[in-house]
Amino acid sequence: MPQAAVSELAAAYFQTFVTVGMVLVCLALRRRHRKPYFGAWAAAWAVYSARMGAIIAFMHTGASVWLFWHQVLTGWTALAVLWAALVFWRRVQWRPAFALIATFPLVWSYLAIYQLDTFILAAVPAVLFLSLATAATAWAFHRYHRETGSSTARWVSVALLLWALHHLDYPFLRARGVWNPWGYYLDVAFLLVLGVGILFLVMEDLDEGLRALSSISAELQPRTPVDNLPDALMERALTLRSVRGSALFLDALVPGAGVPAVSATGDCAGWVTASPPEPVRRVLAGVVQTGEPQVVQTELDIGAEGHASRYLAALPVIQGGEVAGSLVVVGEARDPFAALDTPFLVTLGRQVGAALENAALTRSLEARTRELEGLQDRMVRRHEEERERISRELHDETAQILAAVNLRLGLLAEQGPPEVATGLDQVRSLVGGTIRSIRSVTRNLRPVALDDLGLLPALRALGRDLAGSEQLIDIHFDAPARLPDPDPDLELALYRTVQEALANAIRHGEARRARVVLRSDETGIDLEVVDDGCGVPEDFRIDGNGRHSGLAGIRERVTALGGRVQVDAVATGGTRLAVRVPWTPPSEAPR
């Protein structure tokens, strides 16, 4: 064998090994990601490998039949690569008309090898066919770049265009041995560029899929307002590459049922008030039946500008192990979940379903919490009204009757004999003590000073009453001279808080000193009561455990007003009770 033929044969073997490697890579990607275009690429490179096998066989044997099949497989390779690009770009489905195009290499190769004697006449049509097919492949990648913004697709398109131009030199250079063996190495370079481009496109798909996952998952975090979670998911989906509409269906459990979307945006916005088109209903039924993501190619004329969306992708939303609905996106390019595994997408659907379920539970819990807060507020009001009623009855009826009895006893003592007067005076003393006790109870039940004088005078009067004549505790008030007039419920809550805190300091804390600090700003009032008593026990809880019902009542009053309560021990000994209650200052003059 001539030395030139030996070097050409080595280059052909090298190109074959590269092509077989690309077949194996694409088969591995097909097995890993289960996407149809990987299978199409593997088939294209398999045809290319068969083409190289035919030329190698021709070099070894010189039989014209191998040259014939080399020419046929060369044309089929160009068509197979074009087909793989179309499947990647548009998920093009096979049509019988495509088989007619595939007959051209077979027919023309027979004419060129066995019928025509002129080399140029035999080679030029085949080369033009090969170059045009490669240029069409470049055009497919260019369109994919225009639709998705893929930079890799742009460079692959440029490489394929250069390869198409390179094919045109065959009748004039390579067929005459000018490019031997460098023509093979140049083809290997184009092959490697295309193979690396495919890998980078896979990486772009993975990156875009993960970006879709991150974008959607960002709305599944607890910080998301649960009332707007479906709308937020739809807005996130609309930011994905080439997506022009999204919709969330949560009631599509009956295959083929036309149910409106829970939330939709973009080109799908009309699906909230009306049933989606028939292709969408079929996809929803497929998701329910299989429990797996569905991607179809269709023409949905739903755009505001009259253009159609070519692709429809549906992600199953799973709740409680069952398909509860679908997250649907439509767009011009392949689905945004292109290279992600089906189990991965199913897991995302479970996450979406769990987030929606949690959002529903949270809404229910918030509604129940509002009901309980309203019930608590009503109970506090009823309790205070009952205290006011009892206070009024004791003051207006019982105390008045006892006062009349005391007066009558005084008259009887003046009119009766001395020995009877002494006994009546003792009875009058007991009645007077009862009247003072009743008045003390009425003040505790409903502070008259709070209604008549306002919060600050009432608090100072409370301090004097609690200290008593023996001055068992020294109470210091730190408050502004004037306090804007808050809501009566707020005044009462602050008064009861100070009353309970000081009473606890005297009865339980054995405190000798206490300090009451009251401050206000534009957003709320801060109250702090600090004593030097024995502090709080380690197992103290303010939520009410039978031993601290008074503090639990404070918490109920304050939280009903939207405030917060904190009770803790002071480092130097004693107890600190802090309250923060929001408010809006009224326009009345302060008092």
C-alpha positions as CSV (number, residue, x, y, z in Angstrom):
1,M,0.0,0.0,0.0
2,P,1.4,3.4,-0.9
3,Q,2.6,5.6,2.0
4,A,0.0,8.3,1.2
5,A,-2.7,5.6,1.5
6,V,-1.3,4.4,4.8
7,S,-1.4,7.9,6.3
8,E,-4.9,8.4,5.0
9,L,-6.0,5.1,6.5
10,A,-4.6,6.0,9.9
11,A,-6.4,9.3,9.8
12,A,-9.6,7.5,8.8
13,Y,-9.2,5.1,11.8
14,F,-8.6,8.1,14.1
15,Q,-11.8,9.8,12.8
16,T,-13.7,6.6,13.3
17,F,-12.6,6.3,16.9
18,V,-13.6,9.9,17.6
19,T,-17.0,9.3,16.1
20,V,-17.6,6.1,18.0
21,G,-16.7,7.9,21.2
22,M,-19.4,10.6,20.4
23,V,-21.9,7.8,19.9
24,L,-21.1,6.4,23.3
25,V,-21.3,9.8,25.0
26,C,-24.7,10.5,23.4
27,L,-26.0,7.1,24.4
28,A,-24.8,7.7,28.0
29,L,-26.6,11.1,28.0
30,R,-29.8,9.4,26.6
31,R,-29.7,6.8,29.3
32,R,-29.0,9.4,32.0
33,H,-31.5,12.1,31.0
34,R,-34.0,10.2,28.8
35,K,-34.4,13.0,26.3
36,P,-35.2,12.1,22.7
37,Y,-32.6,14.4,21.1
38,F,-29.7,12.5,22.7
39,G,-30.9,9.4,21.0
40,A,-31.1,11.3,17.7
41,W,-27.5,12.5,18.1
42,A,-26.4,9.0,18.9
43,A,-28.1,7.7,15.8
44,A,-26.5,10.4,13.7
45,W,-23.0,9.7,14.9
46,A,-23.6,5.9,14.4
47,V,-24.4,6.6,10.8
48,Y,-21.2,8.7,10.6
49,S,-19.3,5.8,12.1
50,A,-20.7,3.4,9.5
51,R,-19.7,5.9,6.8
52,M,-16.1,5.8,8.1
53,G,-16.2,2.0,8.2
54,A,-17.2,2.0,4.5
55,I,-14.3,4.2,3.4
56,I,-11.9,2.1,5.5
57,A,-13.2,-1.0,3.9
58,F,-12.8,0.6,0.4
59,M,-9.1,1.5,1.3
60,H,-8.4,-2.1,2.3
61,T,-10.2,-3.8,-0.6
62,G,-10.6,-1.3,-3.4
63,A,-14.1,-2.7,-4.1
64,S,-16.5,-0.2,-5.7
65,V,-19.4,-1.4,-3.5
66,W,-17.7,0.1,-0.4
67,L,-17.2,3.4,-2.3
68,F,-20.9,3.3,-3.2
69,W,-22.0,2.8,0.4
70,H,-19.5,5.4,1.6
71,Q,-21.3,8.0,-0.7
72,V,-24.7,6.9,0.4
73,L,-23.8,7.0,4.1
74,T,-22.2,10.4,3.6
75,G,-25.5,11.8,2.5
76,W,-27.4,10.0,5.2
77,T,-25.0,11.3,7.8
78,A,-25.7,14.9,6.8
79,L,-29.5,14.2,7.0
80,A,-29.1,12.4,10.3
81,V,-27.2,15.3,11.8
82,L,-29.8,17.7,10.5
83,W,-32.6,15.5,11.9
84,A,-30.9,15.4,15.3
85,A,-30.6,19.2,15.3
86,L,-34.3,19.6,14.4
87,V,-35.3,17.2,17.2
88,F,-33.1,19.2,19.6
89,W,-34.5,22.5,18.4
90,R,-38.2,21.8,17.8
91,R,-38.8,18.2,18.9
92,V,-39.7,17.5,15.2
93,Q,-41.7,14.3,14.7
94,W,-40.9,11.8,11.9
95,R,-43.0,12.2,8.7
96,P,-43.1,9.9,5.7
97,A,-42.0,12.8,3.4
98,F,-38.6,12.7,5.1
99,A,-38.0,9.3,3.7
100,L,-38.2,10.7,0.1
101,I,-35.4,13.1,0.8
102,A,-33.3,10.2,2.1
103,T,-33.6,8.4,-1.2
104,F,-31.5,11.1,-3.0
105,P,-28.1,9.9,-1.7
106,L,-29.0,6.3,-2.6
107,V,-30.1,7.1,-6.1
108,W,-27.3,9.7,-6.9
109,S,-24.6,7.5,-5.4
110,Y,-25.6,4.7,-7.8
111,L,-25.5,7.0,-10.7
112,A,-22.2,8.6,-9.7
113,I,-20.4,5.3,-9.0
114,Y,-21.8,3.1,-11.7
115,Q,-23.3,5.3,-14.5
116,L,-21.4,8.6,-14.8
117,D,-17.8,8.8,-16.1
118,T,-17.3,12.5,-15.5
119,F,-15.9,13.1,-11.9
120,I,-17.1,16.7,-11.6
121,L,-20.6,15.8,-12.8
122,A,-20.8,12.9,-10.3
123,A,-19.3,14.8,-7.3
124,V,-20.8,18.3,-7.5
125,P,-24.5,17.4,-6.8
126,A,-23.5,15.1,-3.9
127,V,-21.3,17.9,-2.5
128,L,-24.0,20.5,-2.8
129,F,-26.5,18.2,-1.1
130,L,-24.0,17.6,1.7
131,S,-23.2,21.3,2.1
132,L,-26.9,22.4,2.0
133,A,-27.8,19.8,4.7
134,T,-25.0,21.0,6.9
135,A,-25.9,24.6,6.3
136,A,-29.5,23.7,7.3
137,T,-28.2,22.2,10.5
138,A,-26.4,25.5,11.1
139,W,-29.6,27.4,10.5
140,A,-31.5,25.2,13.1
141,F,-28.9,26.0,15.8
142,H,-29.0,29.7,14.8
143,R,-32.8,29.7,15.2
144,Y,-32.4,28.0,18.6
145,H,-29.9,30.7,19.6
146,R,-32.4,33.5,18.5
147,E,-35.2,31.9,20.5
148,T,-33.3,31.1,23.7
149,G,-30.3,33.3,23.7
150,S,-27.9,30.3,23.9
151,S,-24.4,31.5,23.2
152,T,-23.3,27.8,22.7
153,A,-25.9,27.4,20.0
154,R,-24.5,30.5,18.2
155,W,-20.9,29.1,18.1
156,V,-22.1,25.7,17.0
157,S,-24.0,27.4,14.2
158,V,-20.9,29.2,13.1
159,A,-18.8,26.0,13.2
160,L,-21.4,24.1,11.1
161,L,-21.5,26.9,8.6
162,L,-17.8,26.7,8.2
163,W,-18.1,22.9,7.8
164,A,-20.7,23.4,5.1
165,L,-18.2,25.7,3.2
166,H,-15.4,23.1,3.8
167,H,-17.5,20.5,2.0
168,L,-17.5,22.5,-1.2
169,D,-13.7,22.0,-1.6
170,Y,-14.1,18.3,-2.0
171,P,-14.3,18.1,-5.9
172,F,-11.3,20.4,-6.3
173,L,-9.0,19.6,-3.4
174,R,-9.7,16.6,-1.2
175,A,-10.6,14.2,-4.1
176,R,-7.2,15.0,-5.7
177,G,-5.3,14.2,-2.5
178,V,-4.4,17.8,-1.6
179,W,-5.9,17.6,1.8
180,N,-4.6,14.1,2.5
181,P,-4.6,13.3,5.5
182,W,-5.3,16.8,6.8
183,G,-8.8,16.8,5.5
184,Y,-9.6,14.0,8.0
185,Y,-8.1,15.9,10.8
186,L,-10.1,19.0,9.9
187,D,-13.3,16.9,9.9
188,V,-12.3,15.6,13.3
189,A,-11.9,19.1,14.5
190,F,-15.4,20.0,13.3
191,L,-16.7,16.8,14.9
192,L,-15.1,17.7,18.3
193,V,-16.4,21.2,18.1
194,L,-19.9,19.9,17.5
195,G,-19.5,17.2,20.3
196,V,-18.3,19.8,22.8
197,G,-21.1,22.1,21.7
198,I,-23.6,19.3,22.5
199,L,-22.1,18.9,25.9
200,F,-22.2,22.6,26.6
201,L,-25.8,22.7,25.4
202,V,-26.6,19.9,27.9
203,M,-24.9,22.0,30.6
204,E,-27.0,25.0,29.5
205,D,-30.1,22.9,29.8
206,L,-29.1,21.7,33.2
207,D,-28.3,25.2,34.3
208,E,-31.6,26.5,33.0
209,G,-33.5,23.7,34.6
210,L,-31.8,24.3,37.9
211,R,-32.5,28.0,37.5
212,A,-36.1,27.1,37.0
213,L,-36.0,24.9,40.1
214,S,-34.4,27.7,42.2
215,S,-36.8,30.3,40.8
216,I,-39.8,28.3,41.7
217,S,-38.4,27.0,45.0
218,A,-37.7,30.6,46.0
219,E,-41.4,31.1,46.4
220,L,-41.8,27.9,48.6
221,Q,-39.9,29.4,51.5
222,P,-41.7,30.3,54.7
223,R,-41.1,34.0,54.1
224,T,-43.5,33.9,51.1
225,P,-46.9,35.4,51.8
226,V,-49.2,32.4,51.7
227,D,-52.1,34.3,50.3
228,N,-50.1,35.0,47.1
229,L,-48.2,31.8,46.7
230,P,-49.9,30.5,43.5
231,D,-49.6,34.0,41.9
232,A,-45.9,34.2,43.0
233,L,-45.2,30.7,41.5
234,M,-46.8,31.8,38.2
235,E,-44.7,35.0,38.1
236,R,-41.6,33.0,38.8
237,A,-42.3,30.5,36.0
238,L,-42.9,33.4,33.6
239,T,-39.2,34.5,34.0
240,L,-37.9,31.2,32.6
241,R,-36.3,31.0,29.2
242,S,-38.8,31.4,26.3
243,V,-41.8,30.9,28.6
244,R,-44.6,33.2,27.7
245,G,-47.4,31.9,29.9
246,S,-47.9,29.8,33.1
247,A,-50.9,28.4,34.9
248,L,-51.6,26.3,38.0
249,F,-54.3,23.7,38.0
250,L,-55.3,22.1,41.3
251,D,-58.6,20.4,40.5
252,A,-57.7,18.5,37.3
253,L,-58.2,15.1,38.8
254,V,-60.7,13.9,36.2
255,P,-58.9,13.1,32.9
256,G,-60.1,15.4,30.1
257,A,-62.1,17.6,32.5
258,G,-62.1,21.3,31.5
259,V,-61.5,23.1,34.8
260,P,-60.2,26.7,35.1
261,A,-56.8,27.4,36.6
262,V,-56.3,28.5,40.2
263,S,-53.8,31.1,39.0
264,A,-52.4,32.0,35.6
265,T,-50.4,34.8,34.0
266,G,-48.9,35.8,30.7
267,D,-50.5,34.2,27.6
268,C,-52.4,31.8,29.9
269,A,-54.1,34.5,31.9
270,G,-57.5,33.7,30.4
271,W,-57.5,30.2,31.8
272,V,-58.5,31.5,35.2
273,T,-62.0,32.3,34.1
274,A,-62.4,29.9,31.2
275,S,-61.6,26.2,30.5
276,P,-58.1,25.8,28.8
277,P,-57.8,24.6,25.2
278,E,-58.2,20.9,24.3
279,P,-54.4,20.3,24.1
280,V,-53.9,21.5,27.6
281,R,-56.7,19.3,28.9
282,R,-55.0,16.3,27.2
283,V,-51.7,17.1,28.9
284,L,-53.4,17.5,32.3
285,A,-55.0,14.1,31.8
286,G,-51.6,12.6,30.9
287,V,-50.1,14.1,34.1
288,V,-52.9,12.7,36.2
289,Q,-52.7,9.2,34.6
290,T,-48.9,8.8,34.7
291,G,-47.8,11.1,37.5
292,E,-44.9,12.2,35.4
293,P,-44.0,15.5,33.6
294,Q,-45.5,15.9,30.2
295,V,-44.0,17.9,27.3
296,V,-45.8,18.2,23.9
297,Q,-45.4,20.2,20.8
298,T,-48.5,22.0,19.8
299,E,-49.8,25.2,18.3
300,L,-51.7,27.3,20.9
301,D,-52.9,30.5,19.4
302,I,-53.3,32.2,22.8
303,G,-50.9,35.1,22.6
304,A,-52.0,38.7,22.9
305,E,-50.3,39.5,19.6
306,G,-51.8,36.6,17.7
307,H,-48.6,34.5,17.7
308,A,-48.8,30.8,18.8
309,S,-46.9,29.0,21.5
310,R,-45.2,25.9,20.2
311,Y,-44.5,24.0,23.3
312,L,-46.5,22.9,26.4
313,A,-44.9,21.5,29.5
314,A,-46.7,20.3,32.6
315,L,-45.2,19.5,36.0
316,P,-47.2,17.3,38.4
317,V,-48.2,18.9,41.7
318,I,-48.3,16.1,44.3
319,Q,-50.1,16.3,47.6
320,G,-50.3,13.3,50.0
321,G,-48.7,11.0,47.4
322,E,-51.3,11.7,44.8
323,V,-51.3,14.1,41.8
324,A,-53.4,17.0,42.8
325,G,-52.9,19.2,39.8
326,S,-50.3,20.6,37.4
327,L,-48.0,23.5,36.9
328,V,-48.2,24.3,33.2
329,V,-45.9,26.5,31.1
330,V,-46.1,27.4,27.4
331,G,-43.5,29.0,25.2
332,E,-41.6,29.1,21.9
333,A,-38.7,26.8,22.7
334,R,-38.3,23.5,24.4
335,D,-39.5,23.0,28.0
336,P,-37.5,24.9,30.7
337,F,-37.1,21.6,32.5
338,A,-35.3,20.1,29.5
339,A,-32.3,18.2,31.0
340,L,-33.6,17.5,34.5
341,D,-34.5,13.9,35.4
342,T,-38.1,12.9,35.7
343,P,-37.7,11.8,39.4
344,F,-36.1,15.2,40.0
345,L,-39.1,17.0,38.5
346,V,-41.5,14.8,40.5
347,T,-39.7,15.7,43.6
348,L,-40.1,19.4,42.7
349,G,-43.8,18.7,42.2
350,R,-44.0,17.2,45.6
351,Q,-42.3,20.3,47.0
352,V,-44.8,22.6,45.2
353,G,-47.7,20.5,46.5
354,A,-46.4,20.5,50.1
355,A,-45.9,24.3,49.9
356,L,-49.4,24.8,48.7
357,E,-50.7,22.4,51.3
358,N,-48.8,24.2,54.0
359,A,-50.1,27.5,52.7
360,A,-53.7,26.3,53.0
361,L,-53.0,25.0,56.5
362,T,-51.4,28.4,57.4
363,R,-54.4,30.3,56.1
364,S,-56.7,28.1,58.1
365,L,-54.5,28.5,61.2
366,E,-54.4,32.3,60.7
367,A,-58.2,32.4,60.3
368,R,-58.6,30.3,63.5
369,T,-56.1,32.5,65.3
370,R,-58.1,35.6,64.3
371,E,-61.2,33.9,65.6
372,L,-59.5,33.0,68.9
373,E,-58.1,36.5,69.2
374,G,-61.6,38.0,68.6
375,L,-63.1,35.5,71.1
376,Q,-60.4,36.5,73.6
377,D,-61.0,40.1,73.1
378,R,-64.8,39.6,73.6
379,M,-64.1,37.6,76.8
380,V,-61.8,40.3,78.2
381,R,-64.5,42.9,77.4
382,R,-67.2,40.8,78.9
383,H,-65.1,40.2,81.9
384,E,-64.4,43.9,82.3
385,E,-68.1,44.7,81.8
386,E,-69.0,42.1,84.5
387,R,-66.5,43.7,86.9
388,E,-67.9,47.1,86.1
389,R,-71.5,45.8,86.8
390,I,-70.5,44.2,90.1
391,S,-68.5,47.3,91.1
392,R,-71.5,49.5,90.3
393,E,-73.9,47.3,92.2
394,L,-71.7,47.1,95.2
395,H,-71.1,50.9,95.1
396,D,-74.6,52.0,94.3
397,E,-76.6,49.4,96.2
398,T,-74.8,47.4,98.8
399,A,-72.5,50.2,100.0
400,Q,-75.4,52.7,100.0
401,I,-77.6,50.3,102.0
402,L,-74.9,49.6,104.5
403,A,-74.3,53.4,104.8
404,A,-78.0,53.8,105.5
405,V,-77.9,51.0,108.1
406,N,-74.9,52.7,109.7
407,L,-76.8,56.0,109.9
408,R,-79.8,54.3,111.4
409,L,-77.7,52.6,113.9
410,G,-76.3,56.0,114.9
411,L,-79.7,57.4,115.5
412,L,-80.7,54.4,117.5
413,A,-77.6,54.7,119.6
414,E,-78.5,58.4,120.4
415,Q,-82.1,57.6,121.3
416,G,-81.5,54.3,123.3
417,P,-80.1,53.6,126.7
418,P,-76.4,53.8,127.3
419,E,-75.9,50.1,127.6
420,V,-77.5,49.6,124.2
421,A,-75.5,52.5,122.6
422,T,-72.2,50.7,123.4
423,G,-73.3,47.6,121.5
424,L,-74.7,49.7,118.6
425,D,-71.4,51.6,118.3
426,Q,-69.5,48.3,118.0
427,V,-72.0,47.2,115.2
428,R,-71.5,50.6,113.5
429,S,-67.7,50.0,113.6
430,L,-68.1,46.7,111.9
431,V,-70.5,48.1,109.3
432,G,-68.0,51.0,108.6
433,G,-65.2,48.5,108.0
434,T,-67.5,46.5,105.7
435,I,-68.2,49.7,103.7
436,R,-64.5,50.5,103.4
437,S,-63.8,47.0,102.3
438,I,-66.6,47.2,99.7
439,R,-65.2,50.5,98.4
440,S,-61.7,48.9,98.1
441,V,-63.2,46.0,96.2
442,T,-65.1,48.4,93.9
443,R,-61.9,50.3,93.2
444,N,-60.1,47.1,92.3
445,L,-63.0,45.9,90.1
446,R,-63.3,49.2,88.2
447,P,-60.9,52.1,88.9
448,V,-63.1,55.2,89.1
449,A,-60.0,57.4,88.9
450,L,-59.1,55.9,85.5
451,D,-62.5,56.9,84.1
452,D,-62.5,60.3,85.8
453,L,-58.9,61.5,85.8
454,G,-57.0,59.4,83.2
455,L,-54.2,56.9,83.2
456,L,-51.4,58.7,85.0
457,P,-53.4,60.0,88.0
458,A,-55.0,56.6,88.3
459,L,-51.6,54.8,88.4
460,R,-50.4,57.2,91.1
461,A,-53.5,56.6,93.1
462,L,-53.1,52.9,92.7
463,G,-49.5,53.1,94.0
464,R,-50.7,55.0,97.1
465,D,-53.5,52.4,97.8
466,L,-51.1,49.5,97.4
467,A,-48.4,51.0,99.6
468,G,-51.0,51.6,102.4
469,S,-50.5,53.7,105.4
470,E,-47.6,51.5,106.7
471,Q,-45.6,52.2,103.5
472,L,-44.7,48.5,103.1
473,I,-43.3,49.2,99.6
474,D,-41.8,52.2,98.0
475,I,-43.3,52.8,94.6
476,H,-41.5,55.2,92.2
477,F,-43.2,56.4,89.0
478,D,-41.2,57.5,86.1
479,A,-43.6,58.9,83.5
480,P,-44.0,62.0,81.4
481,A,-46.0,64.9,82.8
482,R,-48.5,64.5,80.0
483,L,-49.5,61.5,78.0
484,P,-51.5,61.7,74.8
485,D,-54.9,60.2,75.4
486,P,-54.9,56.6,74.3
487,D,-57.8,54.3,73.6
488,P,-59.8,53.4,76.7
489,D,-59.1,49.7,76.2
490,L,-55.4,50.5,76.0
491,E,-55.6,52.6,79.2
492,L,-57.4,49.8,81.0
493,A,-54.9,47.2,79.8
494,L,-51.9,49.3,81.1
495,Y,-53.6,50.0,84.4
496,R,-54.4,46.3,85.0
497,T,-50.8,45.4,84.0
498,V,-49.4,47.8,86.6
499,Q,-52.0,46.6,89.2
500,E,-51.1,42.9,88.7
501,A,-47.3,43.5,88.6
502,L,-47.3,45.6,91.8
503,A,-49.7,43.2,93.6
504,N,-47.4,40.2,92.7
505,A,-44.3,42.2,93.9
506,I,-46.0,42.7,97.3
507,R,-47.7,39.3,97.8
508,H,-45.2,36.9,96.2
509,G,-42.0,38.8,95.6
510,E,-41.7,40.4,99.1
511,A,-40.4,43.5,97.3
512,R,-39.5,46.6,99.3
513,R,-39.1,48.9,96.2
514,A,-40.7,49.0,92.8
515,R,-40.3,51.3,89.8
516,V,-42.9,52.0,87.1
517,V,-41.6,53.5,83.9
518,L,-44.0,54.7,81.2
519,R,-42.9,56.0,77.8
520,S,-44.6,56.7,74.5
521,D,-43.6,57.4,70.9
522,E,-45.4,57.7,67.6
523,T,-45.9,54.0,67.2
524,G,-46.7,52.7,70.7
525,I,-46.4,52.8,74.5
526,D,-43.7,51.1,76.5
527,L,-44.4,50.1,80.2
528,E,-41.9,48.6,82.5
529,V,-42.4,47.5,86.2
530,V,-39.2,46.5,88.0
531,D,-39.1,45.3,91.7
532,D,-36.3,44.2,94.1
533,G,-38.1,41.0,95.2
534,C,-37.2,37.4,95.1
535,G,-37.5,37.1,91.3
536,V,-39.3,34.5,89.2
537,P,-39.0,30.7,89.5
538,E,-37.0,28.7,86.9
539,D,-40.1,27.0,85.5
540,F,-42.0,30.2,85.1
541,R,-44.2,30.5,82.1
542,I,-46.5,33.4,81.3
543,D,-49.0,31.3,79.3
544,G,-50.9,30.4,82.4
545,N,-50.2,27.1,84.2
546,G,-52.6,27.5,87.1
547,R,-50.1,29.5,89.3
548,H,-49.7,32.6,87.2
549,S,-53.3,33.2,86.0
550,G,-53.0,36.9,86.7
551,L,-50.0,37.3,84.4
552,A,-51.8,35.2,81.8
553,G,-54.7,37.6,82.0
554,I,-52.2,40.5,81.4
555,R,-50.9,38.6,78.3
556,E,-54.4,38.1,77.0
557,R,-55.3,41.8,77.4
558,V,-52.0,43.0,75.8
559,T,-52.0,40.5,72.9
560,A,-55.6,41.4,72.1
561,L,-54.3,44.9,71.5
562,G,-51.5,43.6,69.3
563,G,-48.8,44.1,72.0
564,R,-46.3,41.8,73.6
565,V,-45.4,41.0,77.2
566,Q,-42.0,39.9,78.6
567,V,-41.3,38.8,82.2
568,D,-37.8,37.9,83.3
569,A,-35.5,38.1,86.3
570,V,-33.3,41.1,87.1
571,A,-29.5,40.4,87.4
572,T,-29.3,42.1,90.7
573,G,-32.5,40.4,92.0
574,G,-36.1,41.0,91.5
575,T,-38.5,40.8,88.5
576,R,-38.9,42.9,85.4
577,L,-42.2,43.0,83.5
578,A,-42.1,44.8,80.1
579,V,-45.0,45.6,77.9
580,R,-45.1,47.1,74.4
581,V,-48.4,48.1,72.9
582,P,-48.8,49.7,69.5
583,W,-51.2,52.7,69.1
584,T,-52.0,55.6,66.9
585,P,-52.0,58.9,68.8
586,P,-55.4,60.7,68.5
587,S,-55.7,64.3,67.6
588,E,-57.2,65.4,70.9
589,A,-55.2,67.5,73.3
590,P,-53.1,65.5,75.8
591,R,-54.1,65.2,79.4
